Amino acid sequence: MRKIALVMGSDSDLPIIEKAILYLKQTPVDFTVNVLSAHRTPQEAIEFAQTAKDNGYGVIIAAAGMAAHLAGVLAANTVLPVIGIPCASANLDGMDALLSTVQMPPGIPVATVAINGAKNAAILACQILAVENDTLTQHLRTQRAEDSQKVLEKTLRYRIPIQSPNTTKTKENR
């Protein structure tokens, strides 16, 4: 099975990407974590993207904030699917990163998850790889069923009985 590359533009993005790391540790997928910057290490980022498929990767997840060019730079240099995680920053709460990640020119797509949506990025990467891997498909199905069960258990725990109003009113009560 191909690997997933988690790439962050700065180690300050680690608290966000940790949600993807925690999720992927529960899957049968191998992954690596990398720090590459579209601005500070552009040649290394380009080389990583260009060699990713030959190095056994099947999907790249790129997390970056502010200008958030990392996902686009990687996508421009590989034919592998790239998933962008826009990271919130102090200035614009991640809206700048979201717009930078999602507004790609025709021909260079970047799948984009919510601001700080690392777990969904990891799930989407697994779904992409599961297209050709039955073990991973079953893992995802099992995990989804477990997530559903957790929600149903919470429903039972928090259910508050509500009495419906009396629908048969007499003339005196109107």
N, C-alpha and C positions, 0 to 999 in steps of 0.2 A: 504494500500500500504506500502511496506517496505521502510525504510529510507536509506539515503546515509550517510556514515561516511567519513568526510574529516579529514585526519590525517596528520599533518605536524611534521617533525622531530625536528623542532625548530621554535620559533616564528619569527625568521628572514626570514622564508619562507612565512610569512603572505602576503607581497605585491604580491607574485605570486599567492597564493591560493585565494586571494580576487577576482580574475576573475571568479573562480568557484563559490564563494559565491554569487557574483552579478548575475550570470546566474541562480543559483538554487533558488534565491529569487523570480524569475519570473516564477517559475514552481509550480505545485501542490505537489511537493515532500518535505517531511520533511527531514531535515539533521542536523547533528551536526558537530562541529569543535573541534578537539582534538589536543593536543600537546603530542606526545609520541616519544621517541627516541629509535632506535634499539640498540644504544650503551649506553645511559645514563639511560634509563628506560626499559631494555629488558624484565623483568618479566611482567611489566604492559602492554607493547605492545603485548606480547604473550597472556596474559589473555584477553585483549581487542579483539584480533582476535578470540580466542577460544570461546568467549561468544557472538560475534557479531550477529550471526544468531538468537540465543535465545533472544537477546535484540532488535530484530525487524529490523536489517539491511539487505539489499539485495545486496549492493555493497560497497566496500571500495575504497576510493581514497587516495593514499599515496604520499605526496610530500616530497622530500628530495634532498639535494645537496651533493656534494663531494662523499664520499663512497656510499651514497644512498642505504643502506641496508634495509631501512624501509619497502618498498613494498615487498621485498622478505621475510622478517621475518613475516610480516602479512600474506602473501600468504601461507607460510609454516605451518601456524597455523589455517587456515580456509579453507572451501571448497567454500566460497563465491568468486565471481569475485573480483580481486584486479586490480586497474588501477594505474600505477605508473606515477608520474610527476617528471621527472628529473629537478632539479633546477640549474640554472647557478650559478657558483661561480667565484670569482676573478681569481682563478688559471688557470683553463682549460676551461672557458666559458661554463661549463655544460657537456662537452664531457665525463668527468669521471663519472658523475651521470647518463648520458644516457647509457653508457656501463654497469655500475653496475645494472641498472634497467632492461635493455633489455636482458642481458645474464643470464637467469635463467636456472637451470638444468631441464632435462625432468621430468615431473610430477608435477612441481610447476610453473605454468604459471603466468606471470604478463603482462597484457595488458599495453603497454607503449605508451604514447603520446609524442609529441615533447618537447624539452627543454622549460620549462616555459609554457607548453600547458595546463594550468588549465581549460580554458573554454572548450576545446575539451574533457578533462577528464570528466567534468560535463555533457556535452552532451552525451558522450558515456555511462556514468552511467545511465542517463535517458533512453537512448535507451534500455539498458539491462532490466531495470524495466518495460519499456513499452511493453515488450513481453507479459505480462499478465495484462496490464492495458490500456483499451481503452481510458480513459480520458487523460492519459499521451501521448498515441500515437497521439491523435488529437492535443494536445498542441504542440507536436514536429512538426507535419505537418503544423500547422498554423504558427509556428515560422519560419520554413524553407521557407514557401511562403512569409512571410514578409521580410526575409533576401534577397530572390530573387528580390522582388520588389524594395528594397533599391538599389541593384546593378543596376537594369534597370534604375532607376531614375538617378543614377550617370552617366550612359552611355548617357542618353539624355542631361544631364547638360554639360558634357565634350566633346561631339561629335564635331569634327572639320571636316568640309567638305573638302574632298580632291578631286581635279579634276584629273581625269585619263588622262594620257598623250595621245596625238594625235596618234592613232594607224594607221591611214592612211597617210603615208608619200609619198610624190611625189619624183621623181628621184632627183630633185634639193635639197631636204632636207636630203637626205641620206648621 
